[in-house]
Amino acid sequence: MNLQFGSSGIRGKYPETVNSSVAFELGKLIPRIMGEELALGNDPRYSGPVLKASFLSAALENGSRVLDYGLIPTPALAYQTRSLKRSAGVMITASHNPPEYNGFKVFNKLGEALDDETRLSLKNGKRPPYNGRSSRVESADPREYKELLVGVGFKKKWKVVLDLGNGAASKLAPAIYRERLDKVTTINSYPDGGFPGRGSEPTKKSVGTLGSMVVATHFDAGIAFDGDADRMYIVGENGVCPLQDRILASYIAFLAKSSKGPFVVPLDASMVVDEVAEKHSARLVRGPVGDAKLLREMKRLDANFAGEPSGAWIHRDYNSCPDGPLSGLLFLKASEELGLPVSEMVKDVPEYHMIREGVNHSGKLTKGMTSTISSGLKKILGRDSSIETKFGLRVSTENAWVLVRDSGTEPVIRVTGESKDRSEATRVMKETLRLLRHVLKGT
């Protein structure tokens, strides 16, 4: 079996796509190709124990020495892999996907995720001789990751509500935050692979309870994490969850006070990020959607920060993996250094009209489809619009843009549109979706 990675590792519905056979094959390939010293972790999904047992049986049969961290955020597992010089790190997770999904994120010895340019296969199928004395599993504690985050210092006595989303950060994040901040209250804080509290993905709608809690307790901010805690969502002291593109733009404005970049954002980030970067004379580079792809672009540009509107932020000076708990602390630190409450951080960042939709489609967009959609979008946005195709099909004008791309995690085509005018954003999205469905039907 050959294992092909997507933009976020191996991911799919259990057991149709991701199952014990995939787990066993991965457990066999990783020690033979990447090395036997492994770090292993998981989120709380119900299918996790089956996948973990299958992976471990193959990994141990192939001489692996495994540090098992159990329930752990993905960024902590990635950091431990690099910090302890393990051959590879394996995280059993489907991140923000719904409970019926599961998968594997694999990290190299530098704590960098394997992406869609990676295929694991054996040219020579010979198995090394089994040595029962060398194979072992040891329970481990992410001490080095804890030390990394505890190193973020504060002067203000912060009061924060954490929404753990019943996910992988349920145990570790509250312990770390309570060590650094004055008061920390949690909701959805027991791990449950069904994510019953608000779902595995924080959204403006799903963090409504978090916002109410912040107001009711008179706390300074709310921070939510996704299923594996590589993403974070910010809620202000007023209980309002701003468009997270604005949160991203405000943080880049803060970073631009000491560095002019380059800062990397994906194609689906709001155009307000470009405007803020230009205002602060910072260099902004548009890259692909997907954190592993963004990391590749960061390394090419020697950039230290990349951020997605989803809240997946990479601080290369700290960790090579998007890190929700770290990003939450660093955003609070930025707010403290500027002397501004969270709501004031985004006060000068405009909010334009953004619409994100998805169209179910099991295949990928072909060159012919892309060409037809491109021509149609040019008519929708106007003759003067520009077309980019490097990381997805993006057609834009000074006041509006639309992006059509294959999802890297689900059988869906993502459509994102934005305009400075609400009615124009609605029109562009409506006509784009009609065009896309027309092309997909082949009529």
ZIBEL-V412006 format. One record per backbone hydrogen bond with DSSP energy under -0.5 kcal/mol. NH is the residue of the N-H (numbers start at 0). CO is the residue of the C=O. Records with the same first field share a line. If there is no record, write none. Layout:
NH=CO  CO
This chain:
2=119
3=1
4=117
5=8
7=407
8=5
9=103
10=8
11=101
13=99
16=12
17=12
18=16
22=18
23=19
24=20
25=21
26=22
27=23
28=24
29=25
30=26
31=27
32=28
33=29
34=29
37=35  64
38=87
39=66
40=89
41=69
42=91
47=44
50=46
51=47
52=48
53=49
54=50
55=51
56=52
57=53
58=54
59=55
60=56
61=57
62=59
63=58
64=35
65=63  135
66=37
67=65  137
68=39  66
71=41
73=227
76=72
77=73
78=74
79=75
80=76
81=77
82=78
83=79
84=81
85=80
86=36
87=36
88=106
89=38
90=104
91=40  89
92=90  102
96=93
100=97
101=11
103=9
104=90
105=103
106=88
107=111
110=107
113=105
117=114
119=2
120=118
122=120
124=122
133=130
134=130
135=63
137=65
139=67
142=140
145=141
146=142
147=143
148=144
149=145
150=146
151=148
152=150
157=155
159=182
160=220
161=159  184
162=222
163=161  186
165=187
166=163
167=226
169=166
172=168
173=168
174=170
175=171
176=172
177=173
178=174  175
179=175  176
180=176
181=157
182=157
184=159
186=161
191=165
192=43
194=191
198=194
201=199
206=202
207=204
210=206
211=207
212=208
213=209
214=210
215=211
216=212
217=213  214
218=213
219=158
220=158
221=234
222=160
223=232
224=162
225=230
226=199
228=225
231=310
232=223
234=221
235=239
238=235
241=239
245=242
246=242
247=243
248=244
249=245
250=246
251=247
252=248
253=249
254=250
255=251
256=253
257=254
258=254
261=282
262=282
263=304
264=284
265=306
266=286
268=265
272=269
273=269
274=270
275=271
276=272
277=273
278=274
279=275
280=277
281=276
282=259
283=281
284=262
286=264
291=6
293=289
294=290
295=291
296=292
297=293
298=294
299=295
300=296
301=297
302=297
303=261
304=261
305=313
306=263
307=311
310=307
312=310
313=305
314=312
315=303  313
316=303
317=314
318=314
322=312
323=228
324=228
326=322
327=323
328=324
329=325
330=326
331=327
332=328
333=329
334=330
335=331
336=332
337=333
338=334  335
339=334
343=340
344=340  341
345=341  342
346=343
348=345
349=347
351=349
352=418
353=351
354=416
356=414
358=412
360=410
369=365
370=366
371=367
372=368
373=369
374=370
375=371
376=372
377=373
378=374
379=375
380=376
381=377
384=381
385=395
387=393
390=391
392=403
393=387  391
394=401
395=385
396=399
400=417
401=394
402=415
403=392
404=413
406=411
411=409
412=358
413=404  411
414=356
415=402
416=354
417=400
418=352
419=398
424=420
425=421
426=422
427=423
428=424
429=425
430=426
431=427
432=428
433=429
434=430
435=431
436=432
437=433
438=434
439=435
440=436
441=437  438
442=437
